[in-house]
């Protein structure tokens, strides 16, 4: 089995904009502090570089308050990249801003273009054998079907699943730890969507820890969830905790902050 779903050479991030105080949020838990977010972001980038990755840090986009969450703009696969069509109207322009940067790295760029199609990267979990896409308020059936059509000749298998009610993105509640293992909340794993995978459930009350990323030999997880951290360490993973208090106010987590890939010219 390969390790294409968690070993990468590159990552793209974007600096948080001062306008992030106007970012979207499901529940208002306070205004993000830009300086603290910038410090956390710097730690995040430094940790990615520690894995040996080339990190491309894009400039802030003041016109798009949520643009630090670059994962929603594209899906980067071994054969090419697919530019997404976000379900939040205020974020539609972010994908167009990302496309030229992907075109500089990939020889094959495809786009979700259907007027009725909406899909965000936060709803997509790529494993070694399939691409799981969660239906949510931001990702609809038309968007999932279009992604399946666009990636079929690359040999990709897209499987539609469902994001739990009241949860923003599918990956808010899960993440890939290795070729066989998924970290998940119990409310998501109970749905049976991960049949055939080994599961590690986050500790009760630490649901926000479910959004981690495996990047080469490290697992990056948000700080502040000691019981889940201990479960991962006991399972043999090399864990690095990154401050995420400010991104969390905007429903953001570890995966949201980067596009992770190995480009194919």
DOSEKE-749553 format. One record per residue: x, y, z of N, C-alpha, C in turn. Coordinates in steps of 0.05 Angstrom, whole numbers, padded with zeros to 5 digits, always signed. Each point is the difference from the previous one (the first is absolute). Layout:
REM DOSEKE-749553
XYZXYZXYZ...
***
This chain:
REM DOSEKE-749553
+00017-00024+00000-00017+00024+00000+00018+00025+00000-00009+00020-00015+00016+00025-00002-00005+00017+00025+00012+00023+00000-00004+00019+00021-00005+00028-00011-00014+00001-00022-00005+00025-00015-00018+00019+00016-00015-00011+00019-00020+00016+00014+00011+00015+00024+00026-00005+00006+00011+00015+00023+00030+00006-00003+00012-00008-00022+00028+00008-00005+00000+00020-00023+00011+00023+00005-00001+00022-00020+00027+00015+00000+00005+00013-00022+00024+00017-00003-00006+00029+00004-00026+00008-00004-00007+00029-00001-00025+00005+00017-00002+00026+00008-00024+00010+00012-00003+00029-00008-00025+00008-00003-00006+00028-00005-00016+00011+00023+00008+00023+00011-00014+00013+00021-00005+00029-00008-00017+00014+00015-00004+00029-00006+00000+00015+00027+00013+00023+00000+00001+00016+00024-00028+00009+00008-00006+00000+00025-00026+00011+00009-00003+00029-00006-00023+00009-00009-00005+00028-00006-00010+00014+00024+00004+00026+00002-00011+00016+00022-00030-00001+00000-00012-00005-00024-00029-00001-00002-00012-00026+00012+00017-00017+00010-00009-00026+00011-00020+00003+00022+00000+00023+00013-00019+00005+00022-00029-00001-00011-00003+00002-00027-00027-00001-00012-00005-00028-00012+00017-00019+00007-00002-00027-00011-00026-00014+00008-00008-00020-00016-00024-00015+00005+00003-00017+00025-00022-00004+00015+00001-00017+00023-00028-00011+00006-00002-00025+00008-00026-00012+00005-00011+00011+00026+00017+00003+00020-00007+00011+00026+00020+00021+00008-00009+00023+00009+00019+00021+00008+00011-00005+00027+00026-00008+00001+00013-00005+00026+00021+00021+00005-00001+00022-00014+00019+00022+00004+00015+00007-00025+00011+00024+00000+00015+00010-00024+00028-00011+00001+00010-00011-00022+00027-00010-00001+00020+00023+00004+00022-00006+00014+00022+00019+00004+00020-00005-00022+00005+00020-00017+00017-00004-00023+00028-00007+00008+00012+00014+00019+00028-00006+00008+00003-00028+00010-00019-00010+00016+00002-00027+00010-00003-00020-00023-00018+00006-00019-00004-00018-00023+00026-00001-00016+00012+00023-00004+00025+00001-00016+00022-00017+00013+00001+00001+00027+00021-00015+00014-00006-00030-00003-00025-00008+00003-00007-00028-00004+00005-00009-00029-00005+00017-00019+00004-00006-00028+00030-00004-00006+00016+00016+00013+00029-00003-00004+00010-00026+00011-00011-00009+00023+00007-00026+00012-00009-00022-00019-00023+00003-00011-00011-00020-00019+00019-00004-00024+00008+00022-00012+00018-00001-00023+00027-00011+00007+00010+00008+00023+00026-00011+00009-00001-00030+00004-00022-00010+00010-00003-00029+00004-00002-00015-00027-00014+00012-00019-00001-00013-00026+00028-00001-00013+00015+00022+00004+00027+00000-00011+00018-00020+00014-00006-00005+00025+00016-00020+00015-00003-00028-00013-00022-00005-00013-00003-00026-00013+00016-00002-00026+00012+00022-00009+00014+00001-00025-00015+00012-00023-00024+00010+00006-00017+00011-00021+00009+00027-00010-00005+00005-00025+00002+00026-00012-00027+00014+00005+00001+00022+00016-00025+00014+00007-00001+00026-00016-00021+00003-00015-00005+00024-00016-00019+00017+00016+00008+00023+00010-00017+00017+00016-00010+00023-00016-00025+00001-00007-00012+00021-00016-00007+00024+00017-00001+00023-00013-00007+00025+00014-00029+00000+00008-00006+00015+00021-00028+00003+00009-00018+00012-00021-00025-00007+00001-00020+00011-00018-00020+00015+00017+00002+00026+00002-00018+00015+00018-00029-00001-00010-00004-00004-00026-00027-00001-00010-00015-00026+00008+00015-00019+00010-00012-00026+00007+00008-00007+00028-00017+00006+00020+00007-00004+00028+00007-00028+00007-00011-00020-00014+00004-00028+00007+00022-00013-00017+00015+00016-00014+00019-00011-00020+00024-00014+00012+00005+00002+00027+00021-00015+00013-00006-00030-00002-00026-00007-00003-00008-00028-00001+00001-00010-00029+00024-00003-00010+00005-00006-00028-00010-00028-00008-00002-00018+00019-00008-00028-00008-00026-00001-00015-00018+00019+00006-00027-00001-00013+00001+00007-00030+00022+00011-00010+00001+00010-00027+00007-00021-00021+00012-00023+00008+00010-00019-00020+00003-00027+00013+00001-00020-00018+00008-00027+00008+00024-00007-00017+00022-00006+00014+00026-00006-00013+00004-00030+00001+00002-00013-00024+00002-00029-00002+00026-00006-00014+00009-00025+00000+00025-00008-00014+00000+00007-00030-00023-00002-00013-00001+00005-00029-00005+00028-00008-00011+00016+00018-00007+00028-00007-00016+00013+00023-00009+00024-00005-00014+00015+00021-00028+00008-00011-00019+00000+00018-00027+00008-00007-00007+00025+00016-00007+00022-00014-00007+00025+00014-00029-00003+00008-00005+00005+00026-00027-00003+00011-00018+00023-00006-00026-00003+00008-00019+00022-00002-00014+00002+00028+00011+00017+00017-00010+00001+00028-00030+00006+00002-00012-00011+00021-00029+00003+00004-00007+00026+00014+00019+00014+00011-00005+00026+00012+00004+00021-00021-00020+00016-00007+00003+00020-00021+00023+00019+00003+00006+00007+00025+00022+00019+00005+00027-00011-00006+00001-00027-00004+00026-00013-00004+00005-00009-00029-00020+00005-00018+00003-00009-00027+00025+00010-00014+00008+00024+00006+00023+00012-00014+00027-00012+00010+00000-00014+00022+00025-00010+00011+00012-00022-00019-00017-00016-00012+00010-00021-00018+00013+00012-00024-00011+00021-00011+00013+00013-00023+00027+00011+00007+00003+00010+00025+00026+00010+00009+00020-00023+00002-00009-00023+00008+00019-00023+00004+00008-00013-00027-00017+00000-00020+00004-00015-00024+00027+00005-00013+00009+00025-00003+00026+00005-00014+00024-00012+00015-00002-00001+00027+00022-00012+00015+00001-00030-00004-00023-00013-00003+00000-00028-00006+00009-00006-00028-00007+00018-00018+00008-00004-00028+00030+00002-00004+00013+00014+00018+00030+00002-00001+00013-00026+00009-00015-00018+00013+00012-00024+00012-00011-00025-00013-00024+00001-00011-00012-00024-00012-00004+00004-00030+00002-00021-00015-00004+00001-00029-00030-00003-00007-00016-00010+00019-00028-00006-00006-00017+00012+00022-00014+00022-00007-00017+00013+00019-00029-00001-00011-00018-00010+00017-00028-00002-00007-00017+00017+00019-00025+00006-00007-00016+00019+00016-00028-00010+00003-00011+00003+00024-00028-00004+00004-00014+00025-00011-00017-00003-00020-00011+00023-00013-00031+00001-00001-00013-00021+00007-00029+00000-00002-00013+00021+00017-00019+00014-00011-00014+00022+00014-00013-00010+00026-00008-00025+00000-00013-00012+00023+00018-00017+00017+00026+00000-00007+00020-00016+00014+00014+00016+00022+00001-00011+00024+00015+00012+00021+00015-00022+00015+00026+00006+00005+00016-00020+00014+00024+00014+00012+00007-00007+00025+00023+00012+00014+00019-00022+00009+00025+00007+00000+00020-00020+00007-00002-00010+00029-00012+00015+00017-00004-00009+00028-00019-00023+00003-00015-00006-00021-00018-00023+00000+00012-00024-00013+00026+00001-00008+00012-00022-00015+00023-00013+00016-00002-00026+00003+00021-00015+00013+00011-00020-00020+00025+00003-00007+00013-00018-00019+00014-00022+00015-00005-00025-00007+00014-00022+00012+00016-00013-00023+00012-00023+00006+00016-00014-00020-00017-00012-00023-00025-00006+00006-00017-00014-00019-00024+00015-00010-00007+00022+00013-00024+00014-00008+00000+00029+00010-00018+00016-00012-00004+00027+00009-00028+00002+00013+00000+00004+00026-00026+00003+00014-00008+00029+00000-00025+00005-00009-00010+00028-00001-00026+00001+00016+00000+00018+00020-00023+00002+00017-00020+00021-00011-00025-00007-00002-00021+00019-00006-00002+00018+00025-00003+00026-00005-00001+00019+00022-00015+00025-00009+00000+00021+00016-00012+00025-00008+00017+00013-00021+00025-00008-00003+00019+00012-00019+00006-00017-00025-00008-00025+00001+00006-00019-00021-00026-00016-00007-00008+00001-00026-00025-00012-00007+00005-00024-00019-00022-00014-00006+00001-00024-00017+00011+00007-00028-00007+00022-00011+00010+00008-00027+00030+00004+00001+00010+00013+00021+00029+00004+00001+00015-00026+00003-00011-00019+00015+00013-00026+00004+00000-00015-00026-00023+00000-00014-00002-00014-00026+00020+00012-00020+00002+00026+00000+00019+00012-00020+00029-00007+00007+00007-00001+00026+00027-00008+00007+00005-00029-00009-00020-00017+00004+00004-00028-00009+00005-00002-00030-00015+00016-00015+00004+00000-00029+00028+00010-00008+00008+00022+00014+00026+00013-00007+00024-00018+00007-00003-00017+00019+00024-00016+00009-00001-00029-00008-00021-00008-00014-00003-00028-00008+00023-00010-00016+00009+00016-00020+00021-00010-00018+00028+00001+00014+00001+00012+00024+00024-00002+00016+00000-00025+00017-00021-00016-00002-00002-00024+00016-00010+00003+00028-00012+00024+00005-00010+00005+00027-00028-00010+00004-00005-00010+00024-00027-00009+00008-00011+00019+00020-00023+00013-00006-00013+00019+00018-00024-00013+00013-00001+00002+00027-00022-00012+00014-00014+00022+00017-00026+00004-00005-00015+00020+00015-00007-00011+00027+00005+00016+00021-00008-00006+00027-00015+00024+00011-00006+00001+00026-00015+00022+00011+00014+00012+00024+00001+00026+00000+00011+00015+00023-00021+00001+00021+00007-00004+00026-00020+00001+00021-00016+00026+00001-00025+00000+00007-00016+00024+00002+00014+00020+00019+00000+00025-00008+00012+00021+00018+00030+00002-00001+00013-00017-00016+00029+00000-00003+00007+00013-00027+00018+00019+00000+00006+00016-00024+00010-00018-00023+00022-00014+00004+00012-00016-00021+00004-00029+00009+00001-00018-00018+00005-00028+00005+00026-00003+00017+00021+00014-00009+00026-00003+00014+00001+00015+00026-00021+00015+00007-00001+00011+00027+00000-00023+00020-00011-00023-00008-00004-00022+00018+00018-00024-00006+00019+00002-00019+00017-00023-00005+00026+00009-00014+00019-00018+00001+00025+00005-00015+00014-00027-00004+00018+00000-00020+00015-00025-00007+00026+00000+00016+00005-00023+00013+00025-00003+00016+00021-00016-00015-00009-00019-00016+00018-00016-00017-00018-00015-00020+00012-00018-00016-00014-00013-00021-00025-00015+00009+00000-00009+00026-00022-00016+00010-00016+00012+00022+00009+00023+00010-00010+00010+00026-00012+00028-00003-00024+00004+00012-00013+00026+00000-00006+00008+00029+00005+00025+00006-00008+00012+00025-00027+00012-00004-00019-00006+00018-00028+00009-00004-00014+00006+00026-00020+00017-00002-00019+00003+00022-00018-00025+00000-00011-00006+00023-00019-00023+00001-00025+00006-00015-00009+00025-00001-00025+00006-00014+00003-00005-00030+00025+00002-00011+00004-00006-00028+00007-00030-00004+00017-00011+00016+00007-00028-00004-00024-00019+00004-00019+00009+00017-00024-00016+00005-00017-00003-00025+00004+00017-00020-00016-00002-00025+00008-00023-00017+00024-00012+00005+00009-00023-00015+00014+00008-00026+00005+00026-00004+00012+00008-00025+00030-00008-00003+00012-00009+00022+00028-00008+00000+00004-00030+00002-00020-00015-00008+00002-00029+00001+00024-00009-00016+00016-00017+00012+00024-00010-00014+00026+00014+00009-00003+00023+00013+00023+00015+00011+00003-00006+00030+00025+00003+00009+00004+00000+00029-00006+00027+00011-00015+00001+00022-00009+00025+00011+00012+00006+00027+00007+00026+00004+00007+00010+00026-00020+00022+00006-00016-00002+00020-00019+00021+00007+00013+00021+00018-00007+00025-00005+00010+00021+00018-00014-00003+00027+00013+00011+00021-00012-00002+00027-00026+00016+00002-00018-00010+00016-00025+00014+00004+00005+00029+00009-00013+00019-00012+00004+00028+00006+00022+00013-00015+00015-00016-00015+00023+00011-00016-00005-00003-00030-00025+00004-00008-00007-00005-00028+00016+00018-00019+00008+00024+00009+00015+00018-00018+00028-00011-00006+00008-00020+00014+00027-00012-00005-00001-00019-00025-00024-00005-00010-00002-00019-00023+00013+00011-00025+00001+00026-00002+00012+00012-00025+00030+00003+00005+00015-00020-00008+00029+00000+00001+00010-00003-00029+00026+00000-00004+00011-00009-00026+00024-00017+00004+00002-00021-00016+00024-00016-00001+00016+00011-00024+00024+00009+00006+00017+00011-00021+00027-00013+00003+00006-00018-00018+00025-00016+00001+00000-00015+00027+00020+00004+00017+00002-00016+00024-00013+00014+00025-00012+00023-00004-00012+00014+00023-00030+00001-00002-00013+00000+00023-00028+00006+00002-00003+00027+00014-00011+00019-00014-00004+00027+00011-00028+00001+00011-00003+00007+00026-00026+00001+00012-00003+00026+00016-00025+00010+00003-00003+00025+00015+00007-00005+00030+00012+00020+00012+00007-00002+00028-00025+00001+00018+00002-00012+00023-00021+00003+00020-00018-00025+00003+00008-00022-00012-00016-00025+00002+00018-00023+00009+00007+00000+00025+00020-00018+00010-00007-00030-00001-00026-00006+00004-00007-00029+00000+00001-00011-00028-00008+00016-00020+00003-00010-00028+00029-00001-00008+00015+00020+00008+00029+00000-00005+00013-00026+00011-00007-00007+00024+00011-00024+00012-00008-00025-00015-00024-00001-00010-00009-00023-00016+00017-00003-00025+00006+00022-00013+00016-00001-00024+00029-00008+00006+00011+00011+00021+00028-00007+00008+00001-00029+00007-00019-00010+00015-00001-00028+00007-00003-00019-00024-00012+00011-00021-00003-00016-00025+00025+00001-00017+00020+00016+00009+00026+00000-00014+00005+00023-00019-00018+00021+00001+00004+00022-00018+00018+00022+00013+00015+00014-00017+00016+00022+00008-00017+00025-00002-00009+00011+00023-00021+00021+00000+00013+00027+00006-00008+00020-00014+00007+00028+00006-00025+00016+00004-00001+00014+00022-00024+00016+00007+00005+00029-00009-00020+00011-00014+00002+00027-00011-00024+00016+00012+00006+00024+00009-00021+00018+00010-00021+00005-00022-00026-00002+00007-00021+00004-00020-00024+00015+00011+00005+00014+00022-00023+00013+00014-00014+00021-00018+00015+00014-00016-00012+00022-00017-00014-00012-00024+00013-00018-00014-00013-00013-00023-00026-00015+00009+00001-00011+00024-00024-00015+00009-00024+00019+00003+00005+00025+00005-00023+00019+00001-00014+00004-00027+00014-00009-00021-00011+00002-00027-00004-00028-00011-00003-00020+00017-00006-00028-00007+00024-00012-00015+00024+00010+00003+00023-00010-00014+00017-00018+00016+00014-00018-00013+00018-00019+00013+00025-00005-00015+00015-00021+00006+00026-00005-00011-00001-00004-00031-00020-00015-00009+00000-00006-00029-00008+00024-00016-00016+00018+00011-00010+00023-00014+00022+00019-00010+00023-00001+00014+00020+00021-00004+00020-00006-00022-00003-00022-00014+00020-00007-00021-00012-00017-00021+00012+00001-00023-00003-00020-00021+00025-00016+00000-00002-00027+00001+00023-00018+00004+00001-00018-00025+00024-00002-00012+00001-00015-00026+00029-00004-00009+00002-00017-00020+00025-00004-00015-00007+00007-00029+00010+00022-00010-00009+00009-00027+00009-00018-00022-00016-00001-00021+00007-00015-00024+00001+00019-00023+00023+00005-00011+00003+00019-00023-00017-00008-00024
***
